[in-house]
């Protein structure tokens, strides 16, 4: 009986130990899976984070141009106000002209303004006195042109570096001359591409506004100035005399024609007389 009880106790003890080991193993397995899952998440997310952090954000390259016409009552004060606005916004005049006519006086102004201040500058002009006659704003996206030119420029610079390396290793005069010709052509292309990039950068950095400010004038008849009667008479007599002299010289100039005409007239006269006798 005691042996039977001992066997039962040992069996229960063994089952209890196995259950604990199974629970510990399950806990370890779950912990390992959690750690592996966290590691995998870190591995999967790291490149994505690096890609987002390292991704180069391309800034848009926009060229803004505009045309604006304003009719005012006080032209000079308006011009002075625009001068002040241009200085305030960091711009400058690319061209300035004043036109006067019988109907109006106007300033035609080509203004370059930093792009970030362009729309604020136009708003400040519109906020002043005057009637807006027309307004046009044009925006052109040249980002693709910038990327294309910069890529070409980088490639040409790389080719130039390779040709310079080849020039150092050249063994004959012919090779040196050929490589130098290629280098010269590449330098010209690089210079042209660089100039184009600078030109586009200037158009992007500074917007252009063609501004016309005008003031209407009361029409005033201004008769054309004419010479005095005595001066006109002198000119007429002089032109008449010179015309007569020119005509007389022309008659003398065609003297061979007069000889031919007289000879024909003589033959015709002789023929007439001969017919009468017959």
C-alpha positions as CSV (number, residue, x, y, z in Angstrom):
1,X,0.0,0.0,0.0
2,X,2.8,2.3,0.9
3,X,4.6,1.5,-2.4
4,X,1.4,2.3,-4.3
5,X,1.2,5.7,-2.6
6,X,4.8,6.4,-3.2
7,X,4.4,5.7,-6.9
8,X,1.4,8.0,-7.1
9,X,3.4,10.9,-5.4
10,X,6.4,10.4,-7.7
11,X,4.1,10.5,-10.7
12,X,2.4,13.7,-9.6
13,X,5.8,15.2,-8.9
14,X,7.1,14.3,-12.4
15,X,3.9,15.7,-14.0
16,X,4.2,18.9,-12.0
17,X,7.8,19.4,-13.1
18,X,7.0,18.7,-16.8
19,X,4.1,21.3,-16.6
20,X,6.5,24.0,-15.2
21,X,9.1,23.2,-17.9
22,X,6.4,23.5,-20.5
23,X,5.2,26.8,-19.1
24,X,8.8,28.2,-18.9
25,X,9.5,27.0,-22.5
26,X,6.3,28.7,-23.7
27,X,7.2,31.9,-21.9
28,X,10.7,31.8,-23.4
29,X,9.4,31.1,-26.8
30,X,6.9,34.0,-26.6
31,X,9.7,36.3,-25.4
32,X,12.0,35.2,-28.2
33,X,9.3,35.7,-30.7
34,X,8.7,39.2,-29.3
35,X,12.4,40.1,-29.5
36,X,12.7,38.7,-33.0
37,X,9.6,40.7,-34.1
38,X,11.0,43.9,-32.6
39,X,14.3,43.3,-34.3
40,X,12.6,42.5,-37.6
41,X,10.5,45.7,-37.3
42,X,13.7,47.7,-36.6
43,X,15.4,46.1,-39.6
44,X,12.4,46.7,-41.9
45,X,11.8,50.3,-40.7
46,X,15.5,51.4,-40.6
47,X,15.9,51.7,-44.4
48,X,12.6,53.4,-44.7
49,X,13.5,56.0,-42.0
50,X,17.0,56.5,-43.6
51,X,15.4,56.9,-47.0
52,X,12.9,59.5,-45.7
53,X,15.7,61.3,-43.8
54,X,18.1,61.2,-46.7
55,X,15.6,62.0,-49.4
56,X,16.5,65.2,-51.2
57,X,13.6,67.6,-51.3
58,X,13.7,69.4,-54.7
59,X,12.7,73.0,-54.4
60,X,10.4,74.2,-57.1
61,X,11.9,76.7,-59.5
62,X,9.2,79.2,-60.6
63,X,9.6,82.2,-62.8
64,X,7.0,84.9,-62.2
65,X,6.3,87.7,-64.6
66,X,3.6,90.3,-64.6
67,X,2.1,93.3,-66.4
68,X,0.2,96.0,-64.6
69,X,-1.4,99.3,-65.8
70,X,-2.6,102.0,-63.5
71,X,-4.2,105.4,-64.3
72,X,-3.7,108.0,-61.6
73,X,-4.5,111.7,-61.0
74,X,-1.1,112.6,-59.5
75,X,1.6,111.0,-61.6
76,X,4.7,112.4,-59.9
77,X,3.5,111.5,-56.3
78,X,2.6,108.0,-57.6
79,X,6.1,107.6,-59.1
80,X,7.7,108.7,-55.9
81,X,5.6,106.2,-54.0
82,X,6.7,103.4,-56.3
83,X,10.3,104.4,-55.9
84,X,9.9,103.9,-52.1
85,X,8.2,100.6,-52.5
86,X,10.9,99.3,-54.8
87,X,13.6,100.2,-52.2
88,X,11.5,98.7,-49.4
89,X,11.1,95.3,-51.2
90,X,14.8,95.1,-52.4
91,X,14.1,95.6,-56.1
92,X,15.5,97.8,-58.8
93,X,14.6,99.4,-62.2
94,X,15.7,97.4,-65.2
95,X,14.3,100.1,-67.5
96,X,12.4,103.4,-67.1
97,X,11.0,105.8,-69.7
98,X,8.7,108.8,-69.7
99,X,6.2,109.4,-72.6
100,X,4.3,112.7,-73.3
101,X,1.5,113.0,-75.8
102,X,-1.4,115.4,-76.4
103,X,-3.7,112.9,-74.5
104,X,-1.6,111.5,-71.6
105,X,1.7,111.4,-69.7
106,X,2.9,108.0,-68.7
107,X,5.9,106.2,-67.1
108,X,6.8,102.8,-68.6
109,X,8.7,100.9,-65.9
110,X,10.4,97.5,-66.0
111,X,10.9,96.5,-62.4
112,X,12.9,93.5,-60.9
113,X,11.7,92.4,-57.5
114,X,12.8,89.4,-55.4
115,X,10.4,86.6,-56.0
116,X,9.3,86.2,-52.4
117,X,8.2,89.9,-52.3
118,X,6.7,90.0,-55.8
119,X,3.0,89.5,-54.9
120,X,3.3,91.8,-51.8
121,X,4.8,94.5,-54.0
122,X,1.9,94.3,-56.5
123,X,-0.6,94.4,-53.6
124,X,1.1,97.6,-52.2
125,X,0.7,99.2,-55.7
126,X,-2.9,98.2,-55.9
127,X,-3.5,99.6,-52.4
128,X,-2.6,103.1,-53.6
129,X,-4.7,105.7,-55.5
130,X,-5.5,105.0,-59.1
131,X,-7.6,102.8,-61.4
132,X,-6.3,99.4,-62.5
133,X,-6.5,99.3,-66.3
134,X,-5.1,95.7,-66.7
135,X,-3.3,93.1,-64.7
136,X,-1.5,89.9,-65.9
137,X,0.5,87.5,-63.8
138,X,2.3,84.6,-65.3
139,X,4.1,81.7,-63.5
140,X,6.3,79.2,-65.2
141,X,7.7,76.0,-63.6
142,X,11.3,75.5,-64.8
143,X,12.2,72.8,-62.3
144,X,12.7,70.2,-65.0
145,X,15.0,72.5,-66.9
146,X,17.1,73.1,-63.8
147,X,17.4,69.4,-63.1
148,X,18.3,68.6,-66.7
149,X,20.9,71.4,-66.9
150,X,22.5,70.5,-63.6
151,X,22.6,66.8,-64.6
152,X,24.3,67.6,-67.9
153,X,26.7,70.0,-66.1
154,X,27.7,67.3,-63.6
155,X,28.3,64.7,-66.4
156,X,30.3,67.2,-68.5
157,X,32.5,68.0,-65.4
158,X,33.1,64.2,-64.9
159,X,34.1,63.8,-68.5
160,X,36.4,66.8,-68.2
161,X,38.1,65.2,-65.2
162,X,38.6,62.0,-67.1
163,X,40.0,63.8,-70.1
164,X,42.4,65.7,-67.9
165,X,43.6,62.4,-66.4
166,X,44.0,61.0,-69.9
167,X,46.0,64.0,-70.9
168,X,48.5,63.4,-68.2
169,X,49.0,59.8,-69.5
170,X,49.1,60.7,-73.2
171,X,52.2,59.4,-75.0
172,X,52.2,61.2,-78.3
173,X,51.7,64.6,-79.7
174,X,48.6,63.4,-81.7
175,X,47.0,62.1,-78.6
176,X,47.7,65.3,-76.7
177,X,46.2,67.4,-79.4
178,X,43.1,65.3,-79.7
179,X,42.5,65.2,-76.0
180,X,43.1,69.0,-75.7
181,X,40.5,69.6,-78.4
182,X,38.0,67.5,-76.5
183,X,38.8,69.4,-73.3
184,X,38.3,72.7,-75.1
185,X,34.9,71.6,-76.5
186,X,33.8,70.4,-73.0
187,X,34.9,73.6,-71.3
188,X,32.9,75.7,-73.8
189,X,29.8,73.5,-73.2
190,X,30.3,73.7,-69.4
191,X,30.6,77.5,-69.6
192,X,27.5,77.7,-71.8
193,X,25.5,75.5,-69.4
194,X,26.7,77.4,-66.4
195,X,25.6,80.7,-68.0
196,X,22.2,79.2,-68.8
197,X,21.8,78.1,-65.2
198,X,22.8,81.5,-63.9
199,X,20.3,83.2,-66.3
200,X,17.4,80.9,-65.1
201,X,18.5,81.4,-61.5
202,X,18.3,85.2,-61.9
203,X,14.8,84.9,-63.5
204,X,13.7,82.7,-60.6
205,X,15.2,84.8,-57.9
206,X,14.0,88.1,-59.3
207,X,10.5,88.5,-60.8
208,X,9.8,91.0,-63.6
209,X,6.9,93.5,-63.6
210,X,6.1,95.7,-66.6
211,X,4.3,98.6,-64.9
212,X,2.7,101.5,-66.7
213,X,1.4,104.5,-64.7
214,X,-0.4,107.1,-66.7
215,X,-2.3,110.4,-66.3
216,X,-4.8,111.7,-68.7
217,X,-4.3,115.3,-70.0
218,X,-6.8,117.8,-71.3
219,X,-6.4,117.9,-75.1
220,X,-4.7,121.0,-76.3
221,X,-4.3,121.8,-80.0
222,X,-0.8,122.6,-81.0
223,X,-0.6,123.8,-84.6
224,X,2.4,122.8,-86.5
225,X,5.0,125.4,-86.9
226,X,5.3,126.9,-90.4
227,X,7.9,129.1,-92.1
228,X,7.2,132.8,-92.8
229,X,5.7,133.8,-96.2
230,X,8.9,135.5,-97.3
231,X,10.9,132.3,-96.5
232,X,8.4,130.2,-98.4
233,X,8.6,132.7,-101.4
234,X,12.3,132.5,-101.5
235,X,12.2,128.7,-101.4
236,X,9.6,128.6,-104.3
237,X,11.7,131.0,-106.5
238,X,14.8,129.0,-105.8
239,X,13.2,125.7,-106.5
240,X,11.6,127.1,-109.8
241,X,14.9,128.4,-111.0
242,X,16.8,125.2,-110.3
243,X,14.0,123.3,-112.0
244,X,14.3,125.4,-115.1
245,X,18.1,124.9,-115.1
246,X,17.7,121.2,-114.7
247,X,15.2,121.0,-117.6
248,X,17.5,123.1,-119.9
249,X,20.5,120.9,-119.1
250,X,18.4,117.8,-119.7
251,X,17.5,119.2,-123.2
252,X,21.1,119.8,-124.0
253,X,22.0,116.4,-122.6
254,X,19.9,114.6,-125.3
255,X,21.4,116.4,-128.3
256,X,22.0,113.2,-130.3
257,X,18.2,112.6,-130.2
258,X,17.6,116.1,-131.7
259,X,19.9,115.3,-134.6
260,X,18.1,112.1,-135.4
261,X,14.7,113.9,-135.2
262,X,15.9,116.7,-137.5
263,X,17.3,114.1,-140.0
264,X,13.9,112.2,-140.0
265,X,12.1,115.5,-140.5
266,X,14.4,116.4,-143.5
267,X,13.7,113.1,-145.2
268,X,10.0,113.4,-144.6
269,X,10.0,116.9,-146.1
270,X,12.0,115.8,-149.1
271,X,9.6,112.9,-149.7
272,X,6.6,115.3,-149.6
273,X,8.1,117.7,-152.1
274,X,8.9,114.8,-154.5
275,X,5.3,113.6,-154.4
276,X,4.0,117.0,-155.3
277,X,6.2,117.2,-158.4
278,X,5.0,113.8,-159.5
